[in-house]
Amino acid sequence: MDWQALILTLKLDLVVCGLLILIGVPIAFWLAFWHWRWKFLIEAVVALPLVLPPTVLGFYMLLAMGPRSPLGRLYERLWGHGLPFTFEGLVVASVIYSLPFMVQPVTAAFSAVDPKLLSASAVLGASRVRTFVRVVLPLSVSGLLTGLVLTFAHTLGEFGVVLMVGGNIPGATRTVSISIYDNVQALDFASAGQTSLVLLAASFVILSIVYARNRAPVLLLRKR
């Protein structure tokens, strides 16, 4: 078992999930409640990582973070080194790659909130922020949990984008999926099997939590 790779992957997971809560929830709110003629273009951009091959996305991420790009030059000027083949580069790539897994479930949950409740809140004098915190968020917990769990599971098993952007640097960019690949390449099937079993068990538990959480309100309604 490559514990170093496992710890690095969990660290990446936590950072990506935290950032996507800050980034994905406002995007989901905008997509759910704002009416704009060309909004479908933003929805298509957000969903692109779902259909693009990871190597294609990783290639464009390398170009976007490279030393000749504005982002790459700015980062190197501020921190003294480039983004590619660093943990920070992995975070940027993983946030973009996992963005639809956070945004789409949360957008669906926000869209399901009864507009009459929003109107009633506005009539009672509540601001948009207060309405969002006191009305929209509590009614969207299921979607938020689904987005968070799917993001965690997706980041846990990333391979193509991670390999393209981060390479295979132990302790810096070598994640669990890269470790499994290396073990198979070295014909170390025992280590690959152990690590794969951990990912399998983690994925099963995560999905079970999502389905159990989403099934609970349905069972409660049936009992009533």
C-alpha positions as CSV (number, residue, x, y, z in Angstrom):
1,M,0.0,0.0,0.0
2,D,1.4,3.4,-1.1
3,W,0.4,5.4,2.0
4,Q,2.2,8.5,0.7
5,A,0.1,8.5,-2.5
6,L,-3.1,7.8,-0.4
7,I,-2.5,10.8,1.9
8,L,-1.7,13.1,-1.0
9,T,-4.9,12.0,-2.7
10,L,-7.0,12.7,0.4
11,K,-5.3,16.1,0.7
12,L,-6.1,16.9,-2.9
13,D,-9.7,15.7,-2.4
14,L,-10.3,17.9,0.6
15,V,-8.8,21.0,-1.1
16,V,-10.7,20.5,-4.3
17,C,-14.0,19.9,-2.4
18,G,-13.5,23.0,-0.4
19,L,-12.7,25.2,-3.4
20,L,-15.7,23.8,-5.4
21,I,-18.1,24.7,-2.6
22,L,-16.8,28.3,-2.9
23,I,-16.8,28.3,-6.7
24,G,-19.6,25.8,-7.6
25,V,-22.4,27.0,-5.4
26,P,-22.5,30.6,-6.7
27,I,-22.3,29.2,-10.3
28,A,-25.2,26.8,-9.5
29,F,-27.2,29.6,-8.0
30,W,-26.7,31.8,-11.1
31,L,-27.7,28.9,-13.4
32,A,-30.7,28.1,-11.4
33,F,-32.2,31.6,-10.9
34,W,-31.0,33.9,-13.5
35,H,-32.8,34.1,-16.8
36,W,-30.4,34.9,-19.7
37,R,-30.9,34.1,-23.4
38,W,-27.4,32.7,-23.8
39,K,-27.2,30.9,-20.5
40,F,-27.0,27.5,-22.3
41,L,-23.5,28.5,-23.4
42,I,-22.3,28.7,-19.8
43,E,-24.0,25.4,-19.0
44,A,-22.2,23.8,-22.0
45,V,-18.8,25.1,-20.8
46,V,-19.5,23.8,-17.2
47,A,-20.4,20.4,-18.6
48,L,-17.5,20.1,-21.0
49,P,-15.3,18.0,-18.6
50,L,-18.0,15.3,-18.7
51,V,-17.5,14.6,-22.4
52,L,-13.9,15.7,-23.1
53,P,-11.3,12.9,-22.9
54,P,-9.1,13.5,-19.8
55,T,-6.0,13.7,-22.0
56,V,-7.5,16.5,-24.1
57,L,-8.5,18.4,-21.1
58,G,-5.1,17.8,-19.5
59,F,-3.4,19.0,-22.7
60,Y,-5.3,22.3,-22.7
61,M,-4.7,22.7,-18.9
62,L,-1.0,22.3,-19.5
63,L,-1.2,25.1,-22.2
64,A,-3.2,27.3,-19.9
65,M,-0.8,26.9,-17.0
66,G,2.4,26.8,-19.0
67,P,5.2,29.5,-18.7
68,R,4.0,31.2,-21.9
69,S,0.4,31.7,-20.7
70,P,-0.8,34.7,-18.7
71,L,-1.8,32.5,-15.7
72,G,1.6,30.6,-15.8
73,R,3.6,33.8,-16.0
74,L,1.6,35.5,-13.2
75,Y,1.9,32.4,-10.9
76,E,5.7,32.1,-11.6
77,R,6.2,35.8,-10.9
78,L,4.3,35.5,-7.5
79,W,5.6,32.1,-6.3
80,G,8.9,31.6,-8.1
81,H,7.9,28.4,-9.9
82,G,5.5,27.2,-12.5
83,L,2.1,25.4,-12.0
84,P,2.6,22.3,-14.1
85,F,3.9,19.2,-12.3
86,T,3.1,20.7,-8.8
87,F,0.4,20.0,-6.3
88,E,-1.0,23.4,-6.9
89,G,-1.3,22.6,-10.6
90,L,-3.1,19.4,-9.7
91,V,-5.6,21.4,-7.6
92,V,-6.4,23.8,-10.5
93,A,-6.8,21.0,-13.0
94,S,-8.9,18.9,-10.6
95,V,-11.2,21.8,-9.8
96,I,-12.0,22.4,-13.5
97,Y,-12.3,18.6,-14.1
98,S,-14.7,18.1,-11.2
99,L,-16.7,21.3,-11.6
100,P,-19.8,19.7,-13.3
101,F,-20.0,17.1,-10.6
102,M,-20.6,19.9,-8.1
103,V,-22.5,22.4,-10.2
104,Q,-25.1,20.1,-11.8
105,P,-26.6,18.4,-8.7
106,V,-26.6,21.7,-6.8
107,T,-28.2,23.5,-9.7
108,A,-30.9,20.9,-9.9
109,A,-31.5,21.2,-6.1
110,F,-31.8,25.0,-6.3
111,S,-34.1,24.8,-9.3
112,A,-36.4,22.5,-7.3
113,V,-37.1,25.1,-4.7
114,D,-40.7,26.4,-4.9
115,P,-40.6,30.0,-6.3
116,K,-43.6,30.8,-4.1
117,L,-41.3,30.4,-1.1
118,L,-38.8,32.9,-2.6
119,S,-41.6,35.4,-3.3
120,A,-43.0,35.0,0.2
121,S,-39.5,35.7,1.7
122,A,-39.1,38.8,-0.5
123,V,-42.6,40.0,0.6
124,L,-41.6,39.6,4.2
125,G,-38.6,41.9,3.6
126,A,-35.8,39.4,3.6
127,S,-32.8,40.2,1.4
128,R,-31.6,37.9,-1.3
129,V,-28.7,36.8,0.8
130,R,-31.0,36.0,3.8
131,T,-33.4,34.2,1.5
132,F,-30.6,32.1,0.1
133,V,-29.2,31.2,3.6
134,R,-32.5,30.7,5.3
135,V,-34.7,29.2,2.5
136,V,-32.7,28.0,-0.5
137,L,-29.8,26.3,1.3
138,P,-31.8,24.3,3.8
139,L,-34.1,23.0,1.1
140,S,-31.1,22.0,-1.1
141,V,-29.1,20.0,1.4
142,S,-29.6,16.8,-0.6
143,G,-28.2,18.3,-3.8
144,L,-25.3,19.9,-1.9
145,L,-24.4,16.6,-0.3
146,T,-24.7,14.8,-3.6
147,G,-22.4,17.3,-5.3
148,L,-19.9,17.1,-2.6
149,V,-19.8,13.4,-2.4
150,L,-19.6,13.0,-6.2
151,T,-16.8,15.5,-6.4
152,F,-14.9,13.6,-3.7
153,A,-15.3,10.3,-5.4
154,H,-14.4,11.7,-8.8
155,T,-11.3,13.4,-7.6
156,L,-10.3,10.2,-5.7
157,G,-10.1,8.2,-9.0
158,E,-8.7,10.8,-11.4
159,F,-6.0,9.5,-13.7
160,G,-5.7,11.1,-17.1
161,V,-5.8,14.8,-16.1
162,V,-3.6,14.1,-13.1
163,L,-1.0,12.3,-15.2
164,M,-1.0,15.0,-17.9
165,V,-0.8,18.0,-15.5
166,G,1.1,16.6,-12.5
167,G,3.2,13.7,-13.9
168,N,4.4,11.1,-11.4
169,I,6.4,12.8,-8.7
170,P,6.3,10.9,-5.3
171,G,5.1,13.1,-2.5
172,A,4.1,15.9,-4.8
173,T,1.8,14.7,-7.6
174,R,1.7,10.9,-7.4
175,T,-1.9,10.1,-6.5
176,V,-3.4,6.7,-5.7
177,S,-4.5,6.1,-9.3
178,I,-1.0,6.8,-10.6
179,S,0.4,4.5,-7.9
180,I,-1.9,1.7,-9.1
181,Y,-0.8,2.2,-12.7
182,D,2.9,2.1,-11.6
183,N,2.3,-1.1,-9.7
184,V,0.7,-2.8,-12.6
185,Q,3.5,-1.7,-14.9
186,A,6.0,-3.2,-12.5
187,L,3.9,-6.4,-12.3
188,D,3.3,-5.8,-8.6
189,F,-0.3,-7.0,-8.7
190,A,-0.5,-7.6,-5.0
191,S,0.1,-3.9,-4.2
192,A,-2.1,-2.8,-7.1
193,G,-4.9,-5.1,-5.8
194,Q,-4.7,-3.7,-2.2
195,T,-4.9,-0.1,-3.3
196,S,-7.6,-0.9,-5.8
197,L,-9.6,-2.6,-3.1
198,V,-9.3,0.5,-0.9
199,L,-10.7,2.7,-3.8
200,L,-13.4,0.2,-4.5
201,A,-14.5,0.1,-0.9
202,A,-14.4,3.9,-0.6
203,S,-16.4,4.4,-3.8
204,F,-19.0,1.9,-2.6
205,V,-19.4,3.6,0.8
206,I,-19.6,7.1,-0.8
207,L,-22.3,6.1,-3.3
208,S,-24.2,4.2,-0.6
209,I,-24.2,7.4,1.5
210,V,-25.6,9.4,-1.4
211,Y,-28.4,6.9,-2.3
212,A,-29.3,6.5,1.4
213,R,-29.5,10.2,2.0
214,N,-31.6,10.8,-1.2
215,R,-33.9,7.9,-0.3
216,A,-34.7,9.0,3.2
217,P,-37.1,11.8,2.4
218,V,-39.0,9.5,0.0
219,L,-39.5,6.9,2.7
220,L,-40.6,9.6,5.1
221,L,-43.2,10.8,2.7
222,R,-44.5,7.2,2.1
223,K,-44.9,6.7,5.8
224,R,-47.0,9.8,6.0
